[in-house]
Amino acid sequence: MYSNLLTYPLRLGTLALALSMGTSAVALAQAAQSEGLPPAERSYQPFWAKRVTGYLKAADGTELRYSVLLPKAEGKFPVLVRYSGYDSGSIGGAAYLGDNETFSVTTDKQLVEQGYAVMGVQARGTGCSQGTFDFLGPQYGTDGRDAIEFAASQSWSDGNIGMFGWSWAGMSQLMTAEEQPKHLKAIAPGMVLGDARGDSWAPGGVPNQEFTTTWHWFVDQRWEAVKASANAENDERCLKQVAENQGKVVATSLMYNMIRHPLRDEWVQQRSAPRDRAARIKVPVLSMQAWQDEAVMAREGYYQERLDPKQLWMVQASGGHNLYESERFRKKLVAFLDHFVKGQSNGFEKTPRVEVWQETVAENREGRHGANETAHPTWTIERDSFPIKPKAVTFALSENGQLIENGKGSGAPDGYNYPIPGPEVNTFLKDHAWGPQHPIWREGSLAYTSAPLTRDLLTYGTASADIWLTTFLSPDADLQVTVTEVRPDGQEVFVQRGWLRMSARKLDEARSTPLRPWLLDTPDAIQPMLPNVPALGRMEIPPFSHAFRKGSKLRIWIDAPSRTGGYGFNYFSITSRNSVVHDDAHPSQLVLGELTGIAVPSALPACDTLLKQPCRPDPLK
């Protein structure tokens, strides 16, 4: 949902005017400095033959802003639609040319040069589109359908329409395709919320209200970019609509709705539509998913499992939210679109269905785009079908902080003071990095560590942390489990995190597996804790793939939730003494998925080279 938190103000003033006049890059930099802005990382000259802007009518008459960039060629063109509530309806404007754009101007440029018309559509109630903002509400999909059919009917369109983009522009693709517009040929969604509550608003039942609050701020900033372009174009209609939308959006914002809807009620359940209705998608899909995604997490509601596998291609990668910008991925994206939207016989349909990027690195981490555009895997795994099915491997929690593969736990329970949050990781203020430990972290966390591994352990998919917990005179507790690798060189590498509110622990037994507990997550399923009575909480740890090399150790930390990426948790706050029980009657364990028969490169990656997988010195050493 955050495509990028820009590090500079978005009131462009003189810069927007300079852009609108087609000023040189030098003049643009001078204009930026006159506005008190840091020098622009990039600027663009128009790379299209013609820009078409206007408003299309949704079925109920609501008018949605659009902007189209047409290639430098004659005739009609296949059209690629990016549809979101950020600034998509203003692509090609002054802010866009100054790289003040939520998504990737460079990707748009390549697609236009490849002969596509790139069309941005603004969601209702956002930017300068009419209507009322309703994130992932029912009209989001039907509006998308209307936009696709509008694009197909235009004089510059050849009637073949695709969709692309990530985050909000990925969710729009799912909801649009579920409405089955006649002229939609293919979609390429990345980094989505398939089930908004389970993926983001309350993963494991733990409220994540910081994200929805700060996201509201981010959306408002993106509309400032819309205003900058409209000012440069003297577009009074757009400016008036943006002001109206900004004035009324708070009442329908996620910030407010998370307070109004703290549990999975009917309103919240509607926002799982991208996942729940995914079986209605009948066009080819290229899905991109990032394991350490700091904005929407890697879970994505598991919508891909509801698609026709014959119509699905996937890229799964270690790394973060904006990995869709990767030039390596862009090659696959263009080949996919060329085949299914243009109709080229390029052999894409014969390519592997699943490509798993292992140990993603980047040559350039400077600026907004560098780390993502140059991102690429160190090595890959490919498969001809999805899903990939790993085998389950179990590690028992035991006395003295042991994690025993295929063993049994023993010893007295381990107690810790609650709630003391674990360290932050990959936050926007300290990205690609661990934050500091809490001053009394030793009293507020537990760690369980395996012996040095005698083989390479290549994990894949979801995991389950099955924790038997007691609390002292408290009806609830929120757990965070962090999976790490402790390397032979004494460095600890972040792998993945999961969360669970113990009162939300009741499972849908029909859908749960050893590797994926499935919470019922309904108001009627709430089960408070009883004082000093052990209760089993099975925590779903979102998907990941990581190579734990021979000689390394596997570790999990148990503590209270802490900031992770853009997620900040409103954890249950009554202080207590919690204990993890791990005897024969209460087998606390970690269950991982393992892929076998795959040769793992022997060399350990250099510390802090893996995107979103920072190292730190082992705190327990």
N, C-alpha and C positions, 0 to 999 in steps of 0.2 A: 504494500500500500504506500509506504514511503518509497518513492523511486529514488530520490536523493534529498537529503536535508541540505539545501544550499547554504553556503557559508557566507553569503553576502546579502545585503538588503535587496529587496525586489522592486523598490521604487526607482524606475529607470530614467524618467525625465528626459534630460538632454540626450542620453544614450539612445532612447527609443526614437527620438526625432532624427538623430543622425542615421540610424539604421533605416528608417522609412525613406530617407533620401538617397539610399544606396551609397553611403559614404565609405571611404576606404578603411581598411583595417587600422591604419595609423590614427585616422581621425576618430574611429570608434574608441580606441584606447584613450585618446585625449578626452573624448566626451565622457567616458566612464570615470576618469580621474576628476573631471569637473563636478561630477555628482558625488564625489567622496567615496567611490567604489574602488576596490582593488582592481588591477588590470584584468580584463577578461581572459579566461583560459583559452577561449576560442571565439572566433566570429566567422560568419559565412556570408558569401555573396549568394544571391538567388541561383539555385541550381535547376530550376524548372523553367519551362517555356511560358506557362501561364498559371496564375493562381486564381481559383474560383471560390468565392465565399457566398454564403447565404444562409437560409433557414429552410429546413425540411419539416413537414408536418407529420407528427405522430398520429396514430389512429384517432385519438380523442381531440385532435386539433392543436395540441401543444407544439410550439415551434422550437426546434432544436438547431443550434448553430452548427454549421459545418464549414470546413475549409479544405480545398483540394489542390494538390500540386501536380500539374500535368507535365509529362515528359517532353523533351525537345524532339518531337517527331510528329509525323502526320498521322491522322486516322483516329481510331478509337482504341481504348486501352483497357486491359484488365485492371481492376481496382482493388487496392488493399486498404482496409478500414481499420483505424485505431480509434476506439470508442471508450471514453472515460469521463470522469467528472473533474479532472484537473484543468488542463489548458488545451485539450486536443482540438477543440473547435477553432483555435487561433493559430494553427501551424502555418508557418510561412510569414508570420507577422514580425514586427520589430524585435520583440523579446526573443522569439524563436531564432532569428538570425544572430542574436547575441548569445546564443546557447543558454538562454534563460528559459529552458524547456524541461518538462518533467522527464521525458523519455530521451531517445537518442536521435539527434539530428543527423548524425553520421549514418545510422542505419537507414533513415528515410532517404538520404541522399543516394545511397547505393541502390535502393529499390527504385527510385525515380529514374536513375541512370540505366537500370535494367529494363526499363520500359513499362513500369507500373505507374498508374495514378495513385498517389497516396492521399487518402481522405481521412481527416480528423473529424470526429463527431463528438459534440459536447452533451453529456447526460442532462436530463431535465433537472431544473432547479440549481444548476451549477454554471459557473462562468456567465456567459451571456445567453444561455438557453432559458426559455420559459419553464414554468411548472414549479413543483415543490420537491426539494431534495428528499430522497428516500433510499438510503444505501441498500442495494441488492433487493429492493422492493419488486413486486410483481411486474410493474411497468418497465423495469430496466430491460428485461428480455424482449418484450413486445416492441419497445422503442427501437431496440437494436434490429429487430426483424424489419421494421419500417424503414430504417436507415439503409439496410442492405438492398431492399427492393427499390428505394429511391435511387441509390447509386446505379443500380442495373438499368434504370430507365433514362439516364442522362445521355445527352448527345456525345459526350466524350468517353462514354463507357461502352465496352464490348459485351457487357452483361455477365462477365465472369468475375465473381467477387470473392475475395479471401479476407481473413482478418489476422492481425498479428499484434504482438505487444505483451507486456507482462504486468503483474500487479493488478491494479484496477482495470487496466486494459486487457488483462487476461481473463478476469472474472466475467467481463462483458461478453467475451467470445463464447464462454460456456452457456451463459443465459440466452444469448442470441441464437446460437446453434440449436438449443433445446426447443426454440420456436419453429425450427425447420423452414427458414425462408427459402424460397424456390431457387434463388440465384446464388446462394452461398455454396462455394465449392470446397473450402477447406479452412481450418483454423489452426493457429499456432500459439496457444496460451502458455504463459510462463508464470510461476511464482504467484499462485492464486490462493484465495480463501475458498475452499470447497464447502466447508461447514464452519461458518464464521465463529460460532461460539467455541466449538471444539478446537479449532485451529488457532484462535487468537483471543477472543473476548474472555474466555475462561478455560484455558487448557487444563484438563484434569479436574475441572470444577473450581479452579483458583482464579478469582477475578483479576483481570489484567487491565485495570482502568487507566493506568498511565498512558498506555499506547493510544487508546481511543481519545484521550484528552489532547495529547500532543499531535495526533493526526488531524484533529480539527484545526489546530493552528497551522499545520502544514498545508491543508487544503486552502485555507484563507490566503496563505502566501502564494500559492499557485494562481489564485484568481487575481492577485496583484500583477502577475505577468500578463494575464488576459487584459487587464486594464491598461498596462503599458503599451501593448500593441494597439488597443483601441484608441488610446490617446494619440498615438502616432498617425493613425488613420482618420482621426476626427470622427470616430464612429460613436455618435451620441446614443444610438439605440443600445448598443452593447454596454456602454458605460452605465446607462440608466438601469439595465437589467442586472448587471453585476452588483450595483449598489443595493437593488431590491433583494437579490439573493443573499448577499452578505447580511442584510438586516434581518432576514427571517430564518437563516439556516441553523442558528443556535437551537431553536425550538425543536428541530428534527435531527439534530446532530447525534452522532454516536456517543459523545460525551454525556448528553442528557439521557439518551435511551438506555445506556448501560445502568443508570440509576433506576430508571423506570422498569427495566426488565432484567432483574438480577438472576433469574432462573430461566430455564428453557421453556418458555411459554410459546403461544402461537406465533407472536411477532418474531421471536428469536428463531423459531423453527423455520419460518419462511426464509430466513437468511442462510439456511443450509440448502436452498434450492439448487445452487450450482452442482452440488453432489447428488442430492436426492433425485434430480431429474436428468442426470447425465446420460442415462440409457436412451433418452430421446435424441441424442446427437447421432446423426447418420452420415456425417461428412468425415473425411480423414482428419486426424488430429496429430499435431506434433507438440508434445508436452515437454516443458523444461522445468526442472525441479532442483532446488539447491538445499543440501542437507543442513547447512548452518544458517539458513535464511533468517536474518535479523528482524525482518518486518512481518512475514506471514508464516514463518516456521515451515518445516518440510512436509508436514502432514497432508495438507491440501484436501482434507476430507476423504482421501483415497478415492477421488472421483474416477481416476483412470480404471479402477477395477470394475466399473459399471459400463465401460465402453466396449464396443465390439473390438476384440483384439486384432482382428484383421484390418481395422481402420486406424490403428494406433502405432505411433512411433514415439519414443521417449529418450530424452537426455537427462540423466540423473548425475548430480555433481556435488562434490564437496565445494563449499564456498557460500557466497551471500546472495542477497536479494537482486542485485543488478547484473548478475552474471549473464543475463540475456543479451547484454551488450557485447559479449565476447565475439571477436572476429572469427574464432574457431567455430562457435555455434552459428554465426551468421551464414557461413558457407552452407551449413546443413539447412538452415531456414530458407535460403534462396533456392536451393535445389528442390526442397519440398514444395515451395510455392510455384516454382517453374513447372513442376510436374502436374500438380493438382489444380492450379488456377490457370496457368497458361496452356496446359495440356502438352507440354514438351515430353518427348520420349527420352528421358535422361537416365533411366534405370533406377530412379529413387525407390520405386516400389520393391526393389530387390535388396535394398540395404538392410542391415540388421535393425530389428525393431527396438532394441534397447541398447543404449550406449551409456556405460557408467564411468564417469570421470573419477579417477583416483588421484588424490594428492594434488589438487589444483593449485597452480602457482601463477605468478604474473611477472612479466619483465619490468613493468612500470607501475608503480603505485602512486605516482604523483597526480594531483588534480582529481577532478570529479569522475573522470572516465578511465584513467590509465589502468587501474587494477583490474577493471572488468573487461575492457577491450582487449587487453593482452593476455587475459586469463586462458589457461589451457591445462589439460591434465598431464601429469607426469607419465601416466600409463592408463590404459582403459580396459574395461571388460565389455564384451559384446555378446548379445543373445538374440536369437531369432524369434523369440516370443515373450510376451509379458502375461502374467507375472513370473518373475524369477523366484523359485522356491528354495530357500536355504534350509539347512537342517538346524534343529534346536540344540544348543549346547548350554549346560547349566553350571552356574557357579554358586555354591552355597556360602552364605554369610556365616561366620563362625567366630569363636572366641579369639581374643588378641588381634582383632581386626583382620582376620584371614578371609580370603575369598578362594574357595576350594572347588576346582573344576571336577564335576561329576562326583562330588563328595557330599557329606552330611555336616550340618552345623552342630555345634555343641557349646557348652558353657553357659554362664549366667547372662542375663540380658545386659545390653550396653545402654547406659543412660546418657542423655544430653539435655541441656537447658534450651527451652523453646520460648519465644521465637528469636533466634539469632541468625540473620540471613547469611548465606554463603557469599563468596566474592562475586562481584559483577564480572561479566565477560562480554566483549564485543559490543559495548554500548556506543552510542553515537559520539559521546564525548571522549571515549577511549576505545576506538575501534581496533579490530584485529588484536585485542589485548585482554589480559586479565586485569581486573581491578585489585585493590588491596584487600587483604583479609580483614575481617571484623576484629577489633581490638581483643575480644574475648572469644575468638573463634574456636579455641581448643575446648571450651566448655559448651559450645553450641553446635558442634558438628561431630559426625562419626565418619570414619573412613575404613573401607575394607579393600584389601589389596591382595592380589594373587601372588603366588610364587612366580619367579621368572618362567616365561612360557618356553616349552620345549619344542615348539613348532610355530610357524607363522599362523596366526589366527586372522582370517579375512572375514570380517563381519559384513552383514548386509541386511537391510530391512528394519522393521520395528524390533523393539526389545521390550521385555516386561520385568520390572523390578517388583518382586512379590515380597512385601515387607509386613511382618507381623509387628504391630505397634501397640504400646500401652501409653495412656496419658494419665496424669494425676489431677483429678478434680477439674477436668476441662472437657467440654462436650465435642471438641473438634481440634484439628491440627492440620496444617498444610505442609506437605513434604516436597522437597526438591531433591532429585537424584542427578548427580553429575557424573558422567562416564569419562574417564581419562585414560591415557596411556602414560605409564612411568617408564621412561627410557633408560637404558643402561648408563647413559651419560648424566643421569640425575635430573633431567628435565621432565616436566609433566606437561602433556599436550592435551588441550581441550578437544573432546570428541562430540559429545551431545548432552542434552539436558531434557528432563521431563518433570512433570508436576502432578500432584494429586491432593485434593481436599478429602480428608478421610471420611467426612460425612457423605461424600458423593461416591463412595467406593462400590456401591452395589452394581453388579455386572449384568449385562445381557448375556446369559450363559450360552444361548444359541449362536451368538456371533463371536464370542471370545475364543481365542486360541492360546496355546502356551506362549506364543510370541507377541500376541496382541490382545490385551484385555480391552473389552468394549464396554464402557460405562453406559448404564441406562440414562443417567443424567437428566432425570425428570424430578419435579418437586415431590412426587409420591415415593421416590426411591431414596430420599434422604434418610440416613441412618446416623444419628449422633453417637459419639463414643461414650462408653460407660467407664467410670473411673477404675483404672487398674485392671481392666479386662482386655486381654489381647484381641486385636481385630486385624484381619488380613486386608491390606490395601494393595491391589495390583495396579501399579502405575504403568501406563503406556509411555514408553520413551519413543519419540518420533523417529522416523526412518533415518538411517545413516549407513555408510559403508566406510570401514576403516581397517587398514592393515596393521594389526598388532604383531610386530616382528618377534621372532625367536629371541629370547633374552630380555624382552620388555615385560612389564607387569601391567595387568588390567586392574583398574581401581574404580570404585564408586564412592562418592561422598553423599552423605545424607545430612540435610540441614533445612532451614526455612528458605522459602523462595527469595531470590535476589534478582536484580536487574539483569536481563539477558537480551542483548540487542536493544530493540525498541520496547521490550516488554518490561513493565514495572508492576509488581503484584500488590494487591490489597490483601495480605495474608491474615489469617485468623490470629488475633492479637493477644488473647488471654495467655499470660505466662504459665508455664507448666514444666514439669519434668517428664520428658518422654523417654521411653525405652524401646529398643529394638530387640525382639525375642528371636532366638535362632536355635532352639532345641529340637528334639525329634518330633514333638507334637506341634511345633510352630516353625516349619522349614522356610525361613526367609532365604530368598535366592534371587539371582539375576539370570534371566534366560535371554540368550543372544541368538541371532541367526548367523550361521556360518556357511560360507561357500568353500567347497573343497575342490581339489584338483586344479587349482590355479597357481601358477608360479608368481610369487610376490618378489619384486626387485629387492635385492639384499641390502642395499644401502639405505640407511635412515635419512629422511629428508632433513636438510639443515633447519634448525629451529627458527620459527617465525617466518618461514617462507610459504607455508600453506595458508591459503586464504581462509580467514575466520577460524583458524585452528592455532591459536597462540600457544607459546611455551611459557613456562615459569619454572624457577628452581623448585624442586620437590619440597613442599612445606614440612613434610614429616621426616626429611632426611636429617 
